[in-house]
């Protein structure tokens, strides 16, 4: 437990440093010369992901993700970041919270954070998110968004149906294939029913 708490505190320190890196931007003046400017705490400088990728040896997409997570940790998710610094919340839990609130409005985000910071039922003084696994954080976020902003959840569903459908087959045991698919919910249910019937 002590090792995990230390790992979480180190992750939080990294986010703090990356948040500072995010703010070192450049702006071109009227004379055509680029000068360093300090950006707002919620912004990510254009070159920050590249600088992070080179410094710690990660890919550009991972660097971009970390920069954006650091900006959130310094702003609307700062209360949860403090728990991370104290070793009580994991980076993966923080990443799930970021992922599921990236497109929510400020009121919805605040309501979700407040819920996660609240006490667990029957445990006064506890903090709900401190006892949650990352997948539980994700599930809670989806449930709350469905209640607080159903139109956003509908928009997400429609976007997924338009852009994230996928079907793959791999060889299975002799005479069979393994099917992996991302489908609309009702289509997945229909296929499952057909497979169950065929195997009955």
C-alpha positions as CSV (number, residue, x, y, z in Angstrom):
1,X,0.0,0.0,0.0
2,X,2.8,2.4,0.8
3,X,4.5,1.7,-2.5
4,X,1.2,2.4,-4.4
5,X,0.6,5.6,-2.4
6,X,4.1,6.8,-3.3
7,X,3.5,5.9,-7.0
8,X,0.3,8.0,-7.0
9,X,2.1,10.9,-5.4
10,X,4.8,10.8,-8.0
11,X,2.2,10.7,-10.8
12,X,0.6,13.8,-9.2
13,X,4.0,15.6,-9.1
14,X,4.5,14.8,-12.8
15,X,1.1,16.3,-13.6
16,X,2.0,19.5,-11.7
17,X,5.3,19.8,-13.7
18,X,3.5,19.1,-17.0
19,X,0.9,21.7,-16.1
20,X,3.7,24.2,-15.7
21,X,5.2,23.1,-19.1
22,X,1.8,23.6,-20.7
23,X,1.9,27.3,-19.8
24,X,5.2,28.1,-21.6
25,X,3.8,29.4,-25.0
26,X,5.0,31.7,-27.7
27,X,3.3,34.6,-29.4
28,X,4.4,36.4,-32.5
29,X,4.6,40.1,-32.1
30,X,3.9,42.8,-34.6
31,X,7.6,42.9,-35.5
32,X,7.5,39.2,-36.5
33,X,9.5,38.0,-33.5
34,X,8.2,35.2,-31.4
35,X,8.3,35.9,-27.7
36,X,7.6,33.6,-24.8
37,X,4.3,34.2,-23.0
38,X,2.7,32.6,-20.0
39,X,-0.6,31.0,-21.0
40,X,-3.6,30.5,-18.8
41,X,-3.6,27.5,-16.5
42,X,-6.2,25.6,-18.6
43,X,-4.3,26.0,-21.8
44,X,-1.7,23.7,-23.5
45,X,1.1,25.4,-25.4
46,X,1.5,24.2,-28.9
47,X,5.0,22.8,-28.4
48,X,4.3,21.3,-24.9
49,X,3.4,17.8,-26.1
50,X,6.5,17.6,-28.3
51,X,8.8,18.8,-25.5
52,X,7.3,16.3,-23.1
53,X,7.6,13.4,-25.6
54,X,11.3,14.2,-26.1
55,X,12.0,14.6,-22.4
56,X,10.4,11.4,-21.1
57,X,10.6,9.2,-24.2
58,X,7.0,8.7,-25.0
59,X,5.0,8.9,-28.2
60,X,3.2,12.1,-29.4
61,X,-0.3,10.9,-28.7
62,X,0.6,9.8,-25.1
63,X,2.3,13.1,-24.6
64,X,-0.7,15.0,-25.8
65,X,-2.9,13.0,-23.5
66,X,-0.7,13.7,-20.5
67,X,-0.6,17.5,-21.2
68,X,-4.4,17.7,-21.5
69,X,-4.8,15.6,-18.3
70,X,-2.4,18.0,-16.5
71,X,-4.3,21.0,-17.6
72,X,-7.5,19.5,-16.2
73,X,-5.7,18.4,-13.0
74,X,-4.8,22.1,-12.5
75,X,-8.3,23.4,-13.1
76,X,-11.7,21.7,-12.9
77,X,-10.3,18.4,-11.6
78,X,-7.9,20.0,-9.1
79,X,-9.8,18.7,-6.0
80,X,-9.3,15.1,-7.2
81,X,-5.6,15.8,-8.1
82,X,-5.0,16.8,-4.5
83,X,-6.2,13.3,-3.4
84,X,-3.9,11.8,-6.0
85,X,-1.0,13.8,-4.5
86,X,-1.9,12.4,-1.1
87,X,-1.7,8.9,-2.6
88,X,-5.4,8.2,-2.3
89,X,-6.5,8.2,-6.0
90,X,-4.7,6.5,-8.9
91,X,-3.7,8.0,-12.2
92,X,-6.0,5.5,-14.0
93,X,-9.0,6.7,-11.9
94,X,-8.0,10.3,-12.7
95,X,-7.7,9.4,-16.4
96,X,-11.2,7.9,-16.5
97,X,-12.7,11.0,-14.8
98,X,-10.9,13.1,-17.4
99,X,-12.1,10.9,-20.3
100,X,-15.7,10.9,-19.3
101,X,-16.0,14.6,-18.5
102,X,-13.9,16.0,-21.4
103,X,-17.0,17.2,-23.2
104,X,-19.3,18.0,-20.3
105,X,-20.2,21.5,-19.3
106,X,-18.8,23.1,-16.2
107,X,-21.9,22.5,-14.1
108,X,-22.1,18.8,-15.0
109,X,-18.4,18.4,-14.4
110,X,-18.6,20.1,-11.0
111,X,-21.6,17.9,-10.0
112,X,-19.7,14.7,-10.9
113,X,-16.6,15.8,-9.0
114,X,-18.7,16.7,-6.0
115,X,-20.4,13.3,-6.1
116,X,-17.0,11.5,-6.2
117,X,-15.7,13.6,-3.3
118,X,-18.8,12.9,-1.2
119,X,-19.0,10.2,1.5
120,X,-20.0,6.7,0.7
121,X,-23.3,5.6,2.0
122,X,-23.1,4.6,5.7
123,X,-19.5,5.8,6.0
124,X,-19.4,9.3,7.3
125,X,-16.0,11.0,6.7
126,X,-15.1,8.7,3.8
127,X,-14.4,10.0,0.2
128,X,-16.2,7.9,-2.4
129,X,-13.6,8.0,-5.2
130,X,-10.8,6.8,-2.8
131,X,-12.4,3.4,-2.7
132,X,-13.2,3.1,-6.4
133,X,-11.5,1.2,-9.2
134,X,-11.0,3.0,-12.5
135,X,-13.9,1.1,-14.2
136,X,-16.2,2.1,-11.3
137,X,-15.2,5.8,-11.8
138,X,-16.1,5.4,-15.5
139,X,-19.4,3.7,-14.7
140,X,-20.4,6.4,-12.2
141,X,-19.5,9.2,-14.6
142,X,-21.7,7.6,-17.3
143,X,-24.6,7.1,-14.9
144,X,-24.4,10.7,-13.7
145,X,-24.1,12.2,-17.2
146,X,-27.1,10.1,-18.3
147,X,-29.1,11.8,-15.5
148,X,-27.6,15.3,-15.7
149,X,-27.2,15.7,-19.4
150,X,-29.1,13.0,-21.4
151,X,-28.8,15.0,-24.6
152,X,-25.0,14.7,-24.4
153,X,-25.2,10.9,-23.8
154,X,-27.5,10.6,-26.9
155,X,-25.0,12.7,-28.9
156,X,-22.2,10.4,-27.8
157,X,-24.1,7.3,-28.7
158,X,-24.9,8.7,-32.2
159,X,-21.3,9.6,-32.7
160,X,-20.1,6.1,-31.7
161,X,-22.7,4.6,-34.1
162,X,-21.3,6.7,-36.9
163,X,-17.6,6.4,-36.3
164,X,-16.7,3.5,-34.0
165,X,-18.3,0.5,-35.5
166,X,-15.9,-2.4,-36.2
167,X,-16.0,-6.1,-36.9
168,X,-12.9,-8.4,-36.9
169,X,-12.5,-12.1,-37.3
170,X,-9.6,-14.3,-36.2
171,X,-9.1,-18.1,-36.6
172,X,-10.6,-20.1,-33.8
173,X,-10.5,-23.8,-33.1
174,X,-10.7,-25.9,-36.3
175,X,-13.9,-25.2,-38.2
176,X,-14.6,-21.9,-36.3
177,X,-13.8,-18.2,-36.2
178,X,-13.5,-15.8,-33.3
179,X,-15.6,-12.7,-33.9
180,X,-14.9,-9.4,-32.2
181,X,-17.3,-6.5,-33.0
182,X,-18.3,-3.1,-31.9
183,X,-21.9,-2.7,-32.9
184,X,-25.1,-0.8,-32.0
185,X,-26.5,-2.2,-28.8
186,X,-29.6,-3.7,-30.4
187,X,-27.6,-5.3,-33.2
188,X,-25.3,-6.9,-30.7
189,X,-28.2,-8.2,-28.7
190,X,-29.8,-9.7,-31.9
191,X,-26.5,-11.4,-32.9
192,X,-26.1,-12.8,-29.4
193,X,-29.6,-14.2,-29.5
194,X,-29.0,-15.8,-32.9
195,X,-25.8,-17.4,-31.7
196,X,-27.5,-18.7,-28.5
197,X,-30.3,-20.2,-30.7
198,X,-27.9,-21.8,-33.1
199,X,-26.0,-23.5,-30.2
200,X,-29.2,-24.7,-28.5
